Amino acid sequence: MDILTWNLDQLERWFLMLFRIGSMLMVFPFYGYETIPVQIRMAFAFFVTVILFPLHGAVDVMQFSPGVIAYFGIVLKEVIVGLAIGFSAQFLFIGVQFAGQVVGRSMGYAIMNVVDPQTGQNMQIIGQLLQFLVLMIFILINGHHFLIRAIDESFLQIPIGGGFYPAGGLEMAARLSADLFVIGIKVAAPVLVAILVAEFALGVVARTVPQMNVWLLGFPLKIGIGLITISLSLPMLVYLFGKIYAGWQGNIIDFIRDMATG
């Protein structure tokens, strides 16, 4: 498809595709992190649009060229579609962040926050550690490639300028929100169990040796047990994340299809 021979109809479709892809890439995990300059994200969105437009740009679902006001309405719709899909993909990492918050509080890191360079938000140290571990696993299992596939799937289900049904994705969005807490508990479970056992042991010591300052002893003990448990459970984390990731893939595709069919 030679860009020099494009008419106004094709140019309008190309920009609509760019707006949807750009919206997704600005909020997608990995691609949307603040450590990646906006210029690079915009350039990547341009590159993906160039690749996908010959595959989806000719799908005729409405009469182009619309008026200026109508066109901006279609642009807004494409941005909403892109943001909805992008934010739905974030639930996996939000669940891991929730696990980090739970583990950090259990270990005594509740007041120790750092700025996450990926999102620019305050996060507990353990939460940031888990985020980096999961991000490395995500890249190793080609999760960033799947996100490009999700972009392609969105145009297969919701063509450029085609209608979509926000209510169609509400049920799936609710399921993803519920899964967020399930993911968090699954990831945090080994550390929570280990610290619960340590708390029980400290309670027994406090009863049998009342002169010992168990409260003061508990802080370094829980931190040490938590860090050791995280280290020992890394192989299980890789396996668990692989299982969660497989279900997450299906949920994202289902979310896109639900938006298309209502």
C-alpha positions in Angstrom: 0.0 0.0 0.0 1.8 3.1 -1.2 1.2 6.1 1.1 1.7 8.5 -1.8 -1.4 7.2 -3.5 -3.6 7.3 -0.4 -6.9 9.3 -0.7 -8.5 11.2 2.2 -10.5 8.1 3.2 -7.4 6.0 3.8 -5.6 8.8 5.6 -8.5 9.2 8.0 -8.6 5.5 8.7 -4.8 5.5 9.3 -5.0 8.2 11.9 -7.9 6.5 13.6 -5.8 3.3 13.9 -2.9 5.4 15.2 -5.1 6.9 17.9 -6.3 3.5 19.1 -2.8 1.9 19.1 -1.3 4.9 20.7 -3.9 4.9 23.5 -3.2 1.2 24.2 0.6 1.6 24.2 0.5 4.5 26.6 -1.1 2.4 29.3 -0.1 -1.2 28.5 2.3 -3.0 30.9 5.9 -2.7 29.9 5.2 -0.4 26.9 3.5 2.3 28.9 6.0 2.7 31.8 7.2 6.2 32.5 10.9 5.1 32.1 10.2 4.8 28.4 10.2 8.4 26.9 6.9 9.5 25.3 8.7 10.1 22.0 9.8 6.5 21.8 6.3 5.2 22.7 4.8 7.5 20.0 7.4 6.3 17.5 6.6 2.7 18.3 2.8 3.4 17.9 3.6 4.9 14.5 5.6 1.8 13.5 2.9 -0.7 14.7 0.3 1.3 12.8 2.4 1.2 9.6 2.6 -2.6 10.0 -1.1 -3.3 10.8 -2.8 -0.8 8.6 -2.5 -2.9 5.4 -4.2 -5.8 7.3 -7.1 -3.8 8.8 -7.2 -0.4 7.1 -9.4 -1.5 4.2 -12.2 -3.0 6.3 -15.3 -1.0 5.3 -17.7 -0.7 8.2 -18.9 2.8 7.8 -19.0 5.6 5.3 -15.9 7.8 5.3 -15.2 10.8 5.0 -17.4 12.2 7.9 -17.6 15.8 8.9 -15.0 17.3 11.2 -17.2 17.0 14.3 -18.3 13.5 13.5 -14.6 12.5 12.8 -13.5 13.8 16.2 -16.3 11.7 17.8 -14.9 8.6 16.1 -11.4 9.6 17.3 -12.8 9.8 20.8 -14.3 6.3 20.4 -11.1 4.8 19.2 -9.2 6.4 22.2 -11.8 4.9 24.6 -11.4 1.5 23.0 -7.7 1.7 23.3 -7.7 2.9 26.9 -10.2 0.2 27.9 -8.1 -2.6 26.5 -4.9 -1.1 27.9 -6.2 -0.7 31.4 -7.7 -4.3 31.3 -4.1 -5.6 30.7 -2.9 -3.7 33.8 -4.9 -5.9 36.2 -2.2 -8.6 36.2 0.5 -6.3 37.5 -1.9 -4.5 39.8 -2.6 -7.9 41.4 1.2 -8.4 41.9 1.4 -4.9 43.4 -1.4 -5.7 45.8 0.6 -8.8 46.8 3.6 -6.7 47.5 1.6 -4.3 49.6 0.2 -7.2 51.7 3.7 -8.9 52.1 5.4 -5.6 52.9 2.9 -4.8 55.7 3.2 -8.3 57.1 7.0 -8.0 57.2 6.9 -4.5 58.8 7.7 -2.4 55.8 4.4 -0.5 55.9 6.0 2.9 56.4 8.9 2.4 54.0 7.9 3.5 50.5 10.0 4.3 47.4 9.0 5.9 44.1 8.4 3.2 41.5 10.4 4.3 38.4 8.0 2.4 36.1 4.8 4.0 37.2 5.9 7.1 39.1 3.9 6.1 42.2 4.8 5.4 45.8 5.3 1.7 46.4 6.6 -0.4 49.2 10.0 -1.9 48.7 8.7 -5.5 48.6 6.1 -4.5 46.1 8.7 -3.0 43.8 10.8 -6.1 44.2 7.9 -8.4 43.2 7.1 -6.0 40.3 10.6 -6.3 38.9 10.6 -10.1 39.3 7.3 -10.5 37.6 8.2 -8.1 34.8 11.3 -10.1 34.0 9.2 -13.3 33.9 6.7 -11.5 31.7 9.3 -10.6 29.2 11.0 -14.0 29.3 7.7 -15.7 28.4 7.1 -13.2 25.6 4.2 -11.4 27.3 5.1 -8.2 25.5 4.5 -10.1 22.2 1.1 -11.1 23.3 0.2 -7.4 23.9 0.9 -6.8 20.2 -1.4 -9.7 19.3 -4.1 -8.1 21.5 -3.8 -4.9 19.4 -4.3 -7.0 16.3 -7.2 -8.8 17.8 -8.9 -5.5 18.7 -9.0 -4.6 15.0 -10.3 -8.0 14.0 -13.2 -7.7 16.5 -13.8 -4.0 16.4 -12.8 -2.6 12.9 -11.7 1.0 12.5 -14.7 3.2 12.9 -16.9 0.3 13.9 -19.3 0.2 16.8 -18.4 -1.1 20.2 -20.4 -1.9 23.3 -18.9 -0.6 26.6 -21.5 -2.5 28.5 -20.4 -5.7 26.9 -17.0 -5.5 28.7 -18.4 -4.6 32.1 -18.9 -8.2 33.3 -15.4 -9.1 32.2 -14.0 -6.0 33.8 -15.7 -7.0 37.0 -14.1 -10.5 36.7 -10.7 -9.0 36.1 -11.1 -6.8 39.2 -12.0 -9.9 41.3 -9.1 -11.8 39.9 -6.8 -8.9 41.0 -7.3 -10.0 44.6 -7.0 -13.7 43.8 -3.7 -13.0 42.1 -2.5 -11.0 45.0 -3.3 -13.7 47.6 -1.7 -16.4 45.5 1.5 -14.5 45.1 1.7 -13.5 48.7 0.6 -16.8 50.2 4.1 -18.4 50.9 5.3 -15.3 52.8 2.0 -14.8 54.7 2.0 -18.5 55.8 5.7 -18.2 56.9 5.1 -15.0 58.9 1.9 -16.5 60.4 4.0 -19.4 61.8 6.6 -17.0 63.0 3.9 -14.9 64.8 2.5 -18.1 66.4 6.1 -19.1 67.6 6.6 -15.6 69.0 3.3 -15.9 70.9 4.5 -19.2 72.4 7.8 -17.6 73.4 6.1 -14.6 75.0 4.1 -17.0 77.2 7.0 -19.2 78.2 9.7 -16.5 78.5 7.8 -13.4 79.6 11.0 -11.4 80.4 12.1 -11.5 76.7 11.1 -8.5 74.6 9.3 -10.4 71.9 7.8 -7.3 70.3 11.3 -5.9 69.6 12.6 -9.3 68.4 9.7 -9.7 66.1 10.7 -6.9 63.7 14.0 -8.3 62.4 12.7 -11.9 62.6 9.7 -11.2 60.3 11.9 -9.3 57.9 14.4 -12.1 57.7 11.8 -14.8 57.4 10.0 -12.8 54.7 13.1 -12.3 52.6 14.2 -15.9 52.9 10.7 -17.2 52.0 10.7 -14.9 48.9 14.1 -16.3 47.8 13.0 -19.9 48.3 9.7 -19.4 46.6 11.0 -17.9 43.4 10.7 -21.2 41.4 7.1 -21.5 42.6 6.5 -17.8 41.6 7.7 -18.5 38.1 5.4 -21.5 37.8 2.5 -19.7 39.4 2.9 -16.6 37.2 2.9 -18.9 34.2 -0.4 -20.3 35.2 -1.9 -16.9 36.0 -0.5 -15.5 32.7 -2.2 -18.2 30.7 -5.6 -17.3 32.2 -4.9 -13.6 31.8 -4.4 -14.0 28.1 -7.8 -15.6 27.6 -9.4 -12.9 29.7 -7.9 -10.1 27.6 -9.1 -11.7 24.4 -12.6 -12.3 25.9 -12.7 -8.7 27.1 -12.1 -7.5 23.5 -14.7 -9.8 22.1 -17.3 -8.8 24.7 -16.8 -5.2 23.8 -17.4 -6.1 20.1 -20.5 -8.2 20.7 -22.1 -6.5 23.7 
